Amino acid sequence: MTEKHKKSKRKIIESLHHVPSLRETITRMSTDGKLSKERQDYILLHLEEWVADSKYILLNLGVHIGMGFVRFTVMPFPLPIGSTLRALWVMGNRMYCNLRWDMHRKKVHSIPVLLFAIIPFLGYFAYTIPLRKKSEYLTYLYAQHISYMLYDKTLEQKLRKVPRPIKKIVYALLVPAEIRHKT
């Protein structure tokens, strides 16, 4: 991996918790017709609260995506190893939260997250389940933010050539129902 590529990934990770860069993404989403003025105002009103509440979830989502990066690029193991590692991550964190009696964080490592983590490939996005519980729009905002930063395209533009079944799953995970029905 080149130094430029490493810096780009680091910039994306840092900007996920950087509210001003997320505000820029909201403005761009409105300009691109992805958000109405009402939705834009609603998201801007709650953005700081959502970002503060989602840091722990994003940490775990980042770990799962990191596992995918290692699994597919550094050490391409047979398929079940990713599912096993993700499930162990969720179970280990759930047990740790039980021992610490941290029920708030234990909810992040829920049984639905565990079951979703087991699914090959899609399981890397298991932590979008608790993220969506915080806000469907926050999940969508992060997906658009990353798509803009990596590809300078909307998520929908990037998914145009993806097979329909995969596109449906991605939309169900990342795009709010209100917007999904319009596309």
N, C-alpha and C positions, 0 to 999 in steps of 0.2 A: 504494500500500500504506500502510495506516495505521500510525502509530507503535506502537500496541498490537500489531498483527499482526507487525511487525518484532521487537518485544521477545519475543513468543511464540516465533518461529522461533529467535531467538538463544538463548533459554532451553532449547529442545529440543537445539540443537547443543551447548551447554555441558554439558547433563546427560548426553549420550552418553558422556562420559569421566568423569563424576562417579559413582564407585562407589556412594556412599550412595543416590543417586536410582535407580540400577539395582537396588539391594537392595530399595528400596520397591516397585519394579515386580515383583520376584520374589515378594515377600509378597502383592501384589495378585493375581498370577497364581495363586498357591496358593489364595488365598481364592476366586477365580473358578473354581477347579477345573481350571485349565490345567496345573498341575504337581502331581505326587505329592510326598510328603514326601521320598522318596529322591532324586528329580530336583532338588528344591529344595536339598537338602543338597549334592548334587554340583555344582550350578551355583554355589552360594555358596562352596564350597571352591576352585573354579577361577576365579572371577570376576575378581579383580584381575590375575591372570596373563593371562587372555584379553583384558581391556581394554588392558593394556599392550602386548600383542603385536598388537593390531588397529588401533592408531591410524593407521598408514600406510594400511592398507586403507580405513578409514573416511574418511580425507582424500580418497582417490581416488573413493570412492563418493559423497561429498559434492560433488565437482567434477562428476561425471556428473549427479547430481540437480540441481545448480545450472544445468548446461547445459539440462536439461529445463525448468526454471523459466523461463529466458530464452527458450528456443525456443517455449514455449507461451503465455507471457504478454507479454513485452516486445516481442519481434520474431518474430511467427509466420511463419517461413520455410517454404518447401515441405518436405515430409517428409524427403527424403534428407539435408538439411543436418545434422540431429541425428546420424544414423548416421555421417556423414563426420567430424564433429567428435569424436565419441567414439572412432572408430577412430584418428584422428590423435593423440588424447590417449594412448591405449594404446601406439601405435607409438612416439611421441615419448618417452614415459617408458621404454619398453623399450630404445630406442637409448641414451638418457641413462644408464641403469643399465649397459648394456654398456660404454660409454665410461668410466664410473667404476669398472667391474669390481665392481659391487654386485649379486652374484648372488642374495642374499637378497631384495632388493626387485624384482629382475627377475622372480622367480617370481610376484609379485603381478600383473604385467602379462603373463600367460601367453597362449599362442595361444588356448585356450578363452575367455579373457576378451575377447580381440580379436574372435573370431568372434561371441560373444554380443553384444558392443557394436554390431555392425553391424545387428542385428535392430531394425527400427523399433519405437519406444516401449519395448519390453522391455529393449533394450540399455542403458537408463539404470541398470539394476540388475545390470550385468555383474560388478561387484566383489563381489556377494554370493557368487560362486564361490569366491574365496580366503577370504572371511569364513567360509563354511561349512566350509572345510578346517580353520580354527582350531577351530570348534565349531558344530555344528548348533544347539545350544541358545543360543549367544551370538547367532547370527543371529535366531533366534526371539525372544529377549529384546529385542533392539533393535527388531524389528518391533512387538512388543507395547508396548514403552515409548513409541514414537512414536504408536501408535494411542491409548493411554491419554491421552497429553499433548494430542493434537490433537482427539480425538473423545470422550474419556472412555468409550470402549468397547474391548472386546477386538478383536483383529484379525479373529477369526471373526465377531463381531457386525457389524463394519463391512463385511465381504465378503458378507453374506447376500444382498444384492440384485444382486450382480455376476454377469454371465453365467457359466455353468458352465465354459467353456473357459478364461476368464481366471482364474477362481477356482482351477482345477487348476494352472495355471502358477504363480500366486502361492504356493499351498500348497507346490508342489514346490521353489520357491526359498527359502521362508522358514520352513516348518514342518518340524520333524524327522519322519522317517518313522514313528517310534513313536507320535507324537501325531497325525500325519496320518491314520493308519489308524483311529484312534478317532473321528474327526469325520466 
